[in-house]
Amino acid sequence: MHETEHHSVTKASDKIKVIGGLIDDSNLLKFYAYDASDYFSGSWEAFKTRMFQVALPLTGEWSCANKSTN
């Protein structure tokens, strides 16, 4: 994703729509296409949390594996 300023966008649904136009990763685009509308009536934080879970799904497993090899 590209860095962006979104200070003037206050509604969660508007923020989600703005971010959708900036996504260039295929996994995130798939998530956005199929799931973003489920978050339009919810909070920005819930959408952002889920988006990061999709973007970084193996972080916890990698972290545990990395610790065991040291």
PDB file with SEQRES, HELIX, SHEET and CRYST1 records, atoms N, CA, C and O in Angstrom:
SEQRES   1 A   70  MET HIS GLU THR GLU HIS HIS SER VAL THR LYS ALA SER          
SEQRES   2 A   70  ASP LYS ILE LYS VAL ILE GLY GLY LEU ILE ASP ASP SER          
SEQRES   3 A   70  ASN LEU LEU LYS PHE TYR ALA TYR ASP ALA SER ASP TYR          
SEQRES   4 A   70  PHE SER GLY SER TRP GLU ALA PHE LYS THR ARG MET PHE          
SEQRES   5 A   70  GLN VAL ALA LEU PRO LEU THR GLY GLU TRP SER CYS ALA          
SEQRES   6 A   70  ASN LYS SER THR ASN                                          
HELIX    1 AA1 ALA A   12  GLY A   20  1                                   9    
HELIX    2 AA2 SER A   26  ASP A   35  1                                  10    
HELIX    3 AA3 ALA A   36  TYR A   39  5                                   4    
HELIX    4 AA4 TRP A   44  ALA A   55  1                                  12    
HELIX    5 AA5 THR A   59  THR A   69  1                                  11    
CRYST1    1.000    1.000    1.000  90.00  90.00  90.00 P 1           1          
ATOM      1  N   MET A   1       0.838  -1.174   0.000  1.00  0.00           N  
ATOM      2  CA  MET A   1       0.000   0.000   0.000  1.00  0.00           C  
ATOM      3  C   MET A   1       0.881   1.235   0.000  1.00  0.00           C  
ATOM      4  O   MET A   1       2.048   1.196   0.389  1.00  0.00           O  
ATOM      5  N   HIS A   2       0.305   2.299  -0.434  1.00  0.00           N  
ATOM      6  CA  HIS A   2       1.023   3.558  -0.483  1.00  0.00           C  
ATOM      7  C   HIS A   2       0.712   4.366   0.765  1.00  0.00           C  
ATOM      8  O   HIS A   2      -0.399   4.317   1.292  1.00  0.00           O  
ATOM      9  N   GLU A   3       1.707   5.111   1.229  1.00  0.00           N  
ATOM     10  CA  GLU A   3       1.486   5.971   2.386  1.00  0.00           C  
ATOM     11  C   GLU A   3       0.530   7.085   1.988  1.00  0.00           C  
ATOM     12  O   GLU A   3       0.629   7.634   0.891  1.00  0.00           O  
ATOM     13  N   THR A   4      -0.381   7.410   2.867  1.00  0.00           N  
ATOM     14  CA  THR A   4      -1.364   8.437   2.547  1.00  0.00           C  
ATOM     15  C   THR A   4      -1.763   9.210   3.795  1.00  0.00           C  
ATOM     16  O   THR A   4      -1.663   8.703   4.912  1.00  0.00           O  
ATOM     17  N   GLU A   5      -2.207  10.413   3.598  1.00  0.00           N  
ATOM     18  CA  GLU A   5      -2.774  11.228   4.666  1.00  0.00           C  
ATOM     19  C   GLU A   5      -4.284  11.082   4.577  1.00  0.00           C  
ATOM     20  O   GLU A   5      -4.854  11.235   3.497  1.00  0.00           O  
ATOM     21  N   HIS A   6      -4.934  10.792   5.680  1.00  0.00           N  
ATOM     22  CA  HIS A   6      -6.386  10.686   5.661  1.00  0.00           C  
ATOM     23  C   HIS A   6      -7.017  11.444   6.821  1.00  0.00           C  
ATOM     24  O   HIS A   6      -8.068  11.055   7.331  1.00  0.00           O  
ATOM     25  N   HIS A   7      -6.377  12.513   7.227  1.00  0.00           N  
ATOM     26  CA  HIS A   7      -6.854  13.274   8.378  1.00  0.00           C  
ATOM     27  C   HIS A   7      -8.219  13.911   8.133  1.00  0.00           C  
ATOM     28  O   HIS A   7      -9.003  14.043   9.073  1.00  0.00           O  
ATOM     29  N   SER A   8      -8.524  14.306   6.906  1.00  0.00           N  
ATOM     30  CA  SER A   8      -9.798  14.964   6.644  1.00  0.00           C  
ATOM     31  C   SER A   8     -10.936  13.967   6.428  1.00  0.00           C  
ATOM     32  O   SER A   8     -12.098  14.369   6.371  1.00  0.00           O  
ATOM     33  N   VAL A   9     -10.628  12.696   6.310  1.00  0.00           N  
ATOM     34  CA  VAL A   9     -11.655  11.672   6.149  1.00  0.00           C  
ATOM     35  C   VAL A   9     -11.991  11.142   7.537  1.00  0.00           C  
ATOM     36  O   VAL A   9     -11.131  10.589   8.222  1.00  0.00           O  
ATOM     37  N   THR A  10     -13.240  11.313   7.946  1.00  0.00           N  
ATOM     38  CA  THR A  10     -13.597  10.944   9.313  1.00  0.00           C  
ATOM     39  C   THR A  10     -14.512   9.726   9.413  1.00  0.00           C  
ATOM     40  O   THR A  10     -14.429   8.982  10.390  1.00  0.00           O  
ATOM     41  N   LYS A  11     -15.378   9.506   8.432  1.00  0.00           N  
ATOM     42  CA  LYS A  11     -16.284   8.353   8.482  1.00  0.00           C  
ATOM     43  C   LYS A  11     -15.517   7.074   8.152  1.00  0.00           C  
ATOM     44  O   LYS A  11     -14.730   7.042   7.206  1.00  0.00           O  
ATOM     45  N   ALA A  12     -15.749   6.028   8.932  1.00  0.00           N  
ATOM     46  CA  ALA A  12     -15.062   4.751   8.721  1.00  0.00           C  
ATOM     47  C   ALA A  12     -15.298   4.224   7.311  1.00  0.00           C  
ATOM     48  O   ALA A  12     -14.358   3.760   6.664  1.00  0.00           O  
ATOM     49  N   SER A  13     -16.518   4.285   6.830  1.00  0.00           N  
ATOM     50  CA  SER A  13     -16.806   3.754   5.494  1.00  0.00           C  
ATOM     51  C   SER A  13     -16.052   4.524   4.415  1.00  0.00           C  
ATOM     52  O   SER A  13     -15.623   3.934   3.424  1.00  0.00           O  
ATOM     53  N   ASP A  14     -15.886   5.835   4.596  1.00  0.00           N  
ATOM     54  CA  ASP A  14     -15.127   6.630   3.631  1.00  0.00           C  
ATOM     55  C   ASP A  14     -13.645   6.274   3.665  1.00  0.00           C  
ATOM     56  O   ASP A  14     -13.005   6.191   2.617  1.00  0.00           O  
ATOM     57  N   LYS A  15     -13.095   6.064   4.855  1.00  0.00           N  
ATOM     58  CA  LYS A  15     -11.691   5.662   4.974  1.00  0.00           C  
ATOM     59  C   LYS A  15     -11.457   4.333   4.268  1.00  0.00           C  
ATOM     60  O   LYS A  15     -10.462   4.161   3.565  1.00  0.00           O  
ATOM     61  N   ILE A  16     -12.382   3.398   4.460  1.00  0.00           N  
ATOM     62  CA  ILE A  16     -12.257   2.079   3.837  1.00  0.00           C  
ATOM     63  C   ILE A  16     -12.289   2.217   2.321  1.00  0.00           C  
ATOM     64  O   ILE A  16     -11.527   1.547   1.625  1.00  0.00           O  
ATOM     65  N   LYS A  17     -13.155   3.070   1.806  1.00  0.00           N  
ATOM     66  CA  LYS A  17     -13.238   3.280   0.358  1.00  0.00           C  
ATOM     67  C   LYS A  17     -11.969   3.929  -0.181  1.00  0.00           C  
ATOM     68  O   LYS A  17     -11.500   3.555  -1.257  1.00  0.00           O  
ATOM     69  N   VAL A  18     -11.407   4.886   0.539  1.00  0.00           N  
ATOM     70  CA  VAL A  18     -10.163   5.539   0.114  1.00  0.00           C  
ATOM     71  C   VAL A  18      -9.028   4.523   0.066  1.00  0.00           C  
ATOM     72  O   VAL A  18      -8.282   4.470  -0.912  1.00  0.00           O  
ATOM     73  N   ILE A  19      -8.894   3.723   1.109  1.00  0.00           N  
ATOM     74  CA  ILE A  19      -7.836   2.716   1.162  1.00  0.00           C  
ATOM     75  C   ILE A  19      -7.983   1.724   0.019  1.00  0.00           C  
ATOM     76  O   ILE A  19      -6.986   1.294  -0.560  1.00  0.00           O  
ATOM     77  N   GLY A  20      -9.215   1.356  -0.311  1.00  0.00           N  
ATOM     78  CA  GLY A  20      -9.449   0.417  -1.409  1.00  0.00           C  
ATOM     79  C   GLY A  20      -8.849   0.881  -2.720  1.00  0.00           C  
ATOM     80  O   GLY A  20      -8.401   0.063  -3.524  1.00  0.00           O  
ATOM     81  N   GLY A  21      -8.834   2.177  -2.942  1.00  0.00           N  
ATOM     82  CA  GLY A  21      -8.248   2.722  -4.158  1.00  0.00           C  
ATOM     83  C   GLY A  21      -6.734   2.750  -4.150  1.00  0.00           C  
ATOM     84  O   GLY A  21      -6.115   2.995  -5.186  1.00  0.00           O  
ATOM     85  N   LEU A  22      -6.127   2.504  -3.001  1.00  0.00           N  
ATOM     86  CA  LEU A  22      -4.672   2.569  -2.882  1.00  0.00           C  
ATOM     87  C   LEU A  22      -4.007   1.195  -2.800  1.00  0.00           C  
ATOM     88  O   LEU A  22      -2.782   1.098  -2.876  1.00  0.00           O  
ATOM     89  N   ILE A  23      -4.789   0.150  -2.648  1.00  0.00           N  
ATOM     90  CA  ILE A  23      -4.238  -1.199  -2.488  1.00  0.00           C  
ATOM     91  C   ILE A  23      -3.705  -1.699  -3.822  1.00  0.00           C  
ATOM     92  O   ILE A  23      -4.379  -1.605  -4.847  1.00  0.00           O  
ATOM     93  N   ASP A  24      -2.475  -2.237  -3.796  1.00  0.00           N  
ATOM     94  CA  ASP A  24      -1.925  -2.822  -5.016  1.00  0.00           C  
ATOM     95  C   ASP A  24      -1.427  -4.253  -4.816  1.00  0.00           C  
ATOM     96  O   ASP A  24      -0.829  -4.830  -5.725  1.00  0.00           O  
ATOM     97  N   ASP A  25      -1.662  -4.824  -3.656  1.00  0.00           N  
ATOM     98  CA  ASP A  25      -1.284  -6.207  -3.369  1.00  0.00           C  
ATOM     99  C   ASP A  25      -2.463  -7.120  -3.709  1.00  0.00           C  
ATOM    100  O   ASP A  25      -3.595  -6.834  -3.320  1.00  0.00           O  
ATOM    101  N   SER A  26      -2.209  -8.218  -4.431  1.00  0.00           N  
ATOM    102  CA  SER A  26      -3.308  -9.066  -4.895  1.00  0.00           C  
ATOM    103  C   SER A  26      -4.097  -9.704  -3.755  1.00  0.00           C  
ATOM    104  O   SER A  26      -5.318  -9.820  -3.856  1.00  0.00           O  
ATOM    105  N   ASN A  27      -3.439 -10.119  -2.676  1.00  0.00           N  
ATOM    106  CA  ASN A  27      -4.168 -10.710  -1.551  1.00  0.00           C  
ATOM    107  C   ASN A  27      -5.065  -9.683  -0.875  1.00  0.00           C  
ATOM    108  O   ASN A  27      -6.199  -9.987  -0.504  1.00  0.00           O  
ATOM    109  N   LEU A  28      -4.559  -8.475  -0.718  1.00  0.00           N  
ATOM    110  CA  LEU A  28      -5.376  -7.428  -0.100  1.00  0.00           C  
ATOM    111  C   LEU A  28      -6.507  -6.989  -1.021  1.00  0.00           C  
ATOM    112  O   LEU A  28      -7.597  -6.661  -0.554  1.00  0.00           O  
ATOM    113  N   LEU A  29      -6.251  -6.982  -2.328  1.00  0.00           N  
ATOM    114  CA  LEU A  29      -7.318  -6.645  -3.269  1.00  0.00           C  
ATOM    115  C   LEU A  29      -8.445  -7.671  -3.199  1.00  0.00           C  
ATOM    116  O   LEU A  29      -9.621  -7.313  -3.253  1.00  0.00           O  
ATOM    117  N   LYS A  30      -8.085  -8.937  -3.079  1.00  0.00           N  
ATOM    118  CA  LYS A  30      -9.097  -9.991  -2.960  1.00  0.00           C  
ATOM    119  C   LYS A  30      -9.907  -9.792  -1.674  1.00  0.00           C  
ATOM    120  O   LYS A  30     -11.136  -9.859  -1.694  1.00  0.00           O  
ATOM    121  N   PHE A  31      -9.215  -9.549  -0.563  1.00  0.00           N  
ATOM    122  CA  PHE A  31      -9.900  -9.272   0.703  1.00  0.00           C  
ATOM    123  C   PHE A  31     -10.838  -8.080   0.544  1.00  0.00           C  
ATOM    124  O   PHE A  31     -11.996  -8.135   0.959  1.00  0.00           O  
ATOM    125  N   TYR A  32     -10.338  -7.007  -0.056  1.00  0.00           N  
ATOM    126  CA  TYR A  32     -11.143  -5.803  -0.214  1.00  0.00           C  
ATOM    127  C   TYR A  32     -12.371  -6.077  -1.081  1.00  0.00           C  
ATOM    128  O   TYR A  32     -13.479  -5.657  -0.748  1.00  0.00           O  
ATOM    129  N   ALA A  33     -12.171  -6.779  -2.188  1.00  0.00           N  
ATOM    130  CA  ALA A  33     -13.270  -7.044  -3.111  1.00  0.00           C  
ATOM    131  C   ALA A  33     -14.392  -7.854  -2.469  1.00  0.00           C  
ATOM    132  O   ALA A  33     -15.571  -7.595  -2.712  1.00  0.00           O  
ATOM    133  N   TYR A  34     -14.021  -8.831  -1.654  1.00  0.00           N  
ATOM    134  CA  TYR A  34     -15.023  -9.733  -1.095  1.00  0.00           C  
ATOM    135  C   TYR A  34     -15.519  -9.349   0.295  1.00  0.00           C  
ATOM    136  O   TYR A  34     -16.639  -9.709   0.657  1.00  0.00           O  
ATOM    137  N   ASP A  35     -14.727  -8.633   1.080  1.00  0.00           N  
ATOM    138  CA  ASP A  35     -15.079  -8.424   2.484  1.00  0.00           C  
ATOM    139  C   ASP A  35     -15.236  -6.974   2.931  1.00  0.00           C  
ATOM    140  O   ASP A  35     -15.835  -6.728   3.978  1.00  0.00           O  
ATOM    141  N   ALA A  36     -14.728  -6.023   2.186  1.00  0.00           N  
ATOM    142  CA  ALA A  36     -14.729  -4.633   2.657  1.00  0.00           C  
ATOM    143  C   ALA A  36     -16.131  -4.116   2.959  1.00  0.00           C  
ATOM    144  O   ALA A  36     -16.327  -3.405   3.944  1.00  0.00           O  
ATOM    145  N   SER A  37     -17.096  -4.460   2.134  1.00  0.00           N  
ATOM    146  CA  SER A  37     -18.450  -3.935   2.350  1.00  0.00           C  
ATOM    147  C   SER A  37     -19.041  -4.390   3.685  1.00  0.00           C  
ATOM    148  O   SER A  37     -19.930  -3.732   4.223  1.00  0.00           O  
ATOM    149  N   ASP A  38     -18.554  -5.508   4.219  1.00  0.00           N  
ATOM    150  CA  ASP A  38     -19.013  -5.967   5.532  1.00  0.00           C  
ATOM    151  C   ASP A  38     -18.605  -5.002   6.643  1.00  0.00           C  
ATOM    152  O   ASP A  38     -19.206  -5.004   7.718  1.00  0.00           O  
ATOM    153  N   TYR A  39     -17.592  -4.183   6.390  1.00  0.00           N  
ATOM    154  CA  TYR A  39     -17.059  -3.274   7.408  1.00  0.00           C  
ATOM    155  C   TYR A  39     -17.568  -1.844   7.253  1.00  0.00           C  
ATOM    156  O   TYR A  39     -17.285  -1.008   8.111  1.00  0.00           O  
ATOM    157  N   PHE A  40     -18.308  -1.535   6.190  1.00  0.00           N  
ATOM    158  CA  PHE A  40     -18.774  -0.168   5.956  1.00  0.00           C  
ATOM    159  C   PHE A  40     -19.606   0.376   7.109  1.00  0.00           C  
ATOM    160  O   PHE A  40     -19.545   1.571   7.399  1.00  0.00           O  
ATOM    161  N   SER A  41     -20.371  -0.466   7.761  1.00  0.00           N  
ATOM    162  CA  SER A  41     -21.198   0.018   8.869  1.00  0.00           C  
ATOM    163  C   SER A  41     -20.504  -0.154  10.217  1.00  0.00           C  
ATOM    164  O   SER A  41     -21.067   0.186  11.258  1.00  0.00           O  
ATOM    165  N   GLY A  42     -19.288  -0.680  10.196  1.00  0.00           N  
ATOM    166  CA  GLY A  42     -18.546  -0.901  11.431  1.00  0.00           C  
ATOM    167  C   GLY A  42     -17.496   0.162  11.671  1.00  0.00           C  
ATOM    168  O   GLY A  42     -17.594   1.285  11.178  1.00  0.00           O  
ATOM    169  N   SER A  43     -16.497  -0.217  12.435  1.00  0.00           N  
ATOM    170  CA  SER A  43     -15.453   0.746  12.799  1.00  0.00           C  
ATOM    171  C   SER A  43     -14.235   0.624  11.889  1.00  0.00           C  
ATOM    172  O   SER A  43     -13.966  -0.426  11.306  1.00  0.00           O  
ATOM    173  N   TRP A  44     -13.513   1.729  11.789  1.00  0.00           N  
ATOM    174  CA  TRP A  44     -12.264   1.755  11.046  1.00  0.00           C  
ATOM    175  C   TRP A  44     -11.269   0.790  11.679  1.00  0.00           C  
ATOM    176  O   TRP A  44     -10.552   0.085  10.968  1.00  0.00           O  
ATOM    177  N   GLU A  45     -11.219   0.752  13.005  1.00  0.00           N  
ATOM    178  CA  GLU A  45     -10.280  -0.120  13.720  1.00  0.00           C  
ATOM    179  C   GLU A  45     -10.517  -1.590  13.392  1.00  0.00           C  
ATOM    180  O   GLU A  45      -9.560  -2.340  13.200  1.00  0.00           O  
ATOM    181  N   ALA A  46     -11.770  -2.009  13.325  1.00  0.00           N  
ATOM    182  CA  ALA A  46     -12.080  -3.407  12.999  1.00  0.00           C  
ATOM    183  C   ALA A  46     -11.604  -3.745  11.591  1.00  0.00           C  
ATOM    184  O   ALA A  46     -11.020  -4.806  11.369  1.00  0.00           O  
ATOM    185  N   PHE A  47     -11.852  -2.844  10.639  1.00  0.00           N  
ATOM    186  CA  PHE A  47     -11.397  -3.069   9.265  1.00  0.00           C  
ATOM    187  C   PHE A  47      -9.878  -3.114   9.201  1.00  0.00           C  
ATOM    188  O   PHE A  47      -9.303  -4.007   8.578  1.00  0.00           O  
ATOM    189  N   LYS A  48      -9.234  -2.153   9.844  1.00  0.00           N  
ATOM    190  CA  LYS A  48      -7.774  -2.068   9.818  1.00  0.00           C  
ATOM    191  C   LYS A  48      -7.145  -3.313  10.438  1.00  0.00           C  
ATOM    192  O   LYS A  48      -6.169  -3.844   9.907  1.00  0.00           O  
ATOM    193  N   THR A  49      -7.691  -3.777  11.546  1.00  0.00           N  
ATOM    194  CA  THR A  49      -7.177  -4.983  12.198  1.00  0.00           C  
ATOM    195  C   THR A  49      -7.284  -6.180  11.271  1.00  0.00           C  
ATOM    196  O   THR A  49      -6.330  -6.946  11.129  1.00  0.00           O  
ATOM    197  N   ARG A  50      -8.443  -6.347  10.636  1.00  0.00           N  
ATOM    198  CA  ARG A  50      -8.632  -7.490   9.734  1.00  0.00           C  
ATOM    199  C   ARG A  50      -7.732  -7.376   8.508  1.00  0.00           C  
ATOM    200  O   ARG A  50      -7.201  -8.381   8.035  1.00  0.00           O  
ATOM    201  N   MET A  51      -7.557  -6.167   7.992  1.00  0.00           N  
ATOM    202  CA  MET A  51      -6.705  -5.971   6.829  1.00  0.00           C  
ATOM    203  C   MET A  51      -5.265  -6.377   7.150  1.00  0.00           C  
ATOM    204  O   MET A  51      -4.603  -7.007   6.326  1.00  0.00           O  
ATOM    205  N   PHE A  52      -4.780  -6.026   8.331  1.00  0.00           N  
ATOM    206  CA  PHE A  52      -3.428  -6.417   8.717  1.00  0.00           C  
ATOM    207  C   PHE A  52      -3.321  -7.915   8.958  1.00  0.00           C  
ATOM    208  O   PHE A  52      -2.269  -8.501   8.702  1.00  0.00           O  
ATOM    209  N   GLN A  53      -4.380  -8.547   9.445  1.00  0.00           N  
ATOM    210  CA  GLN A  53      -4.369 -10.002   9.599  1.00  0.00           C  
ATOM    211  C   GLN A  53      -4.253 -10.681   8.244  1.00  0.00           C  
ATOM    212  O   GLN A  53      -3.559 -11.689   8.111  1.00  0.00           O  
ATOM    213  N   VAL A  54      -4.918 -10.145   7.251  1.00  0.00           N  
ATOM    214  CA  VAL A  54      -4.837 -10.695   5.897  1.00  0.00           C  
ATOM    215  C   VAL A  54      -3.455 -10.431   5.306  1.00  0.00           C  
ATOM    216  O   VAL A  54      -2.880 -11.302   4.652  1.00  0.00           O  
ATOM    217  N   ALA A  55      -2.926  -9.241   5.535  1.00  0.00           N  
ATOM    218  CA  ALA A  55      -1.634  -8.862   4.957  1.00  0.00           C  
ATOM    219  C   ALA A  55      -0.469  -9.609   5.588  1.00  0.00           C  
ATOM    220  O   ALA A  55       0.520  -9.895   4.914  1.00  0.00           O  
ATOM    221  N   LEU A  56      -0.575  -9.929   6.870  1.00  0.00           N  
ATOM    222  CA  LEU A  56       0.526 -10.553   7.602  1.00  0.00           C  
ATOM    223  C   LEU A  56       0.070 -11.836   8.297  1.00  0.00           C  
ATOM    224  O   LEU A  56       0.177 -11.936   9.519  1.00  0.00           O  
ATOM    225  N   PRO A  57      -0.435 -12.818   7.550  1.00  0.00           N  
ATOM    226  CA  PRO A  57      -1.047 -13.988   8.188  1.00  0.00           C  
ATOM    227  C   PRO A  57      -0.079 -14.904   8.923  1.00  0.00           C  
ATOM    228  O   PRO A  57      -0.499 -15.599   9.848  1.00  0.00           O  
ATOM    229  N   LEU A  58       1.177 -14.934   8.559  1.00  0.00           N  
ATOM    230  CA  LEU A  58       2.114 -15.886   9.151  1.00  0.00           C  
ATOM    231  C   LEU A  58       3.070 -15.252  10.146  1.00  0.00           C  
ATOM    232  O   LEU A  58       4.031 -15.901  10.558  1.00  0.00           O  
ATOM    233  N   THR A  59       2.847 -14.033  10.538  1.00  0.00           N  
ATOM    234  CA  THR A  59       3.765 -13.333  11.424  1.00  0.00           C  
ATOM    235  C   THR A  59       4.014 -14.106  12.710  1.00  0.00           C  
ATOM    236  O   THR A  59       5.168 -14.267  13.109  1.00  0.00           O  
ATOM    237  N   GLY A  60       2.980 -14.581  13.362  1.00  0.00           N  
ATOM    238  CA  GLY A  60       3.135 -15.314  14.616  1.00  0.00           C  
ATOM    239  C   GLY A  60       3.898 -16.610  14.436  1.00  0.00           C  
ATOM    240  O   GLY A  60       4.775 -16.921  15.242  1.00  0.00           O  
ATOM    241  N   GLU A  61       3.584 -17.382  13.391  1.00  0.00           N  
ATOM    242  CA  GLU A  61       4.277 -18.639  13.136  1.00  0.00           C  
ATOM    243  C   GLU A  61       5.744 -18.393  12.810  1.00  0.00           C  
ATOM    244  O   GLU A  61       6.615 -19.115  13.294  1.00  0.00           O  
ATOM    245  N   TRP A  62       6.026 -17.372  11.989  1.00  0.00           N  
ATOM    246  CA  TRP A  62       7.400 -17.078  11.630  1.00  0.00           C  
ATOM    247  C   TRP A  62       8.182 -16.672  12.862  1.00  0.00           C  
ATOM    248  O   TRP A  62       9.330 -17.080  13.039  1.00  0.00           O  
ATOM    249  N   SER A  63       7.572 -15.879  13.703  1.00  0.00           N  
ATOM    250  CA  SER A  63       8.237 -15.409  14.909  1.00  0.00           C  
ATOM    251  C   SER A  63       8.604 -16.578  15.820  1.00  0.00           C  
ATOM    252  O   SER A  63       9.707 -16.606  16.365  1.00  0.00           O  
ATOM    253  N   CYS A  64       7.703 -17.539  15.994  1.00  0.00           N  
ATOM    254  CA  CYS A  64       7.976 -18.710  16.838  1.00  0.00           C  
ATOM    255  C   CYS A  64       9.066 -19.579  16.223  1.00  0.00           C  
ATOM    256  O   CYS A  64       9.949 -20.061  16.933  1.00  0.00           O  
ATOM    257  N   ALA A  65       9.010 -19.779  14.920  1.00  0.00           N  
ATOM    258  CA  ALA A  65      10.016 -20.596  14.238  1.00  0.00           C  
ATOM    259  C   ALA A  65      11.381 -19.932  14.312  1.00  0.00           C  
ATOM    260  O   ALA A  65      12.397 -20.607  14.483  1.00  0.00           O  
ATOM    261  N   ASN A  66      11.407 -18.625  14.186  1.00  0.00           N  
ATOM    262  CA  ASN A  66      12.658 -17.887  14.235  1.00  0.00           C  
ATOM    263  C   ASN A  66      13.299 -18.005  15.614  1.00  0.00           C  
ATOM    264  O   ASN A  66      14.519 -18.144  15.710  1.00  0.00           O  
ATOM    265  N   LYS A  67      12.514 -17.953  16.672  1.00  0.00           N  
ATOM    266  CA  LYS A  67      13.048 -18.053  18.026  1.00  0.00           C  
ATOM    267  C   LYS A  67      13.632 -19.437  18.291  1.00  0.00           C  
ATOM    268  O   LYS A  67      14.632 -19.554  19.000  1.00  0.00           O  
ATOM    269  N   SER A  68      13.031 -20.482  17.740  1.00  0.00           N  
ATOM    270  CA  SER A  68      13.506 -21.836  18.013  1.00  0.00           C  
ATOM    271  C   SER A  68      14.802 -22.159  17.280  1.00  0.00           C  
ATOM    272  O   SER A  68      15.485 -23.115  17.647  1.00  0.00           O  
ATOM    273  N   THR A  69      15.160 -21.384  16.249  1.00  0.00           N  
ATOM    274  CA  THR A  69      16.393 -21.645  15.521  1.00  0.00           C  
ATOM    275  C   THR A  69      17.573 -20.885  16.091  1.00  0.00           C  
ATOM    276  O   THR A  69      18.708 -21.130  15.683  1.00  0.00           O  
ATOM    277  N   ASN A  70      17.344 -19.973  17.017  1.00  0.00           N  
ATOM    278  CA  ASN A  70      18.442 -19.180  17.603  1.00  0.00           C  
ATOM    279  C   ASN A  70      19.075 -19.882  18.764  1.00  0.00           C  
ATOM    280  O   ASN A  70      20.009 -19.355  19.368  1.00  0.00           O  
TER     281      ASN A  70                                                      
END                                                                             
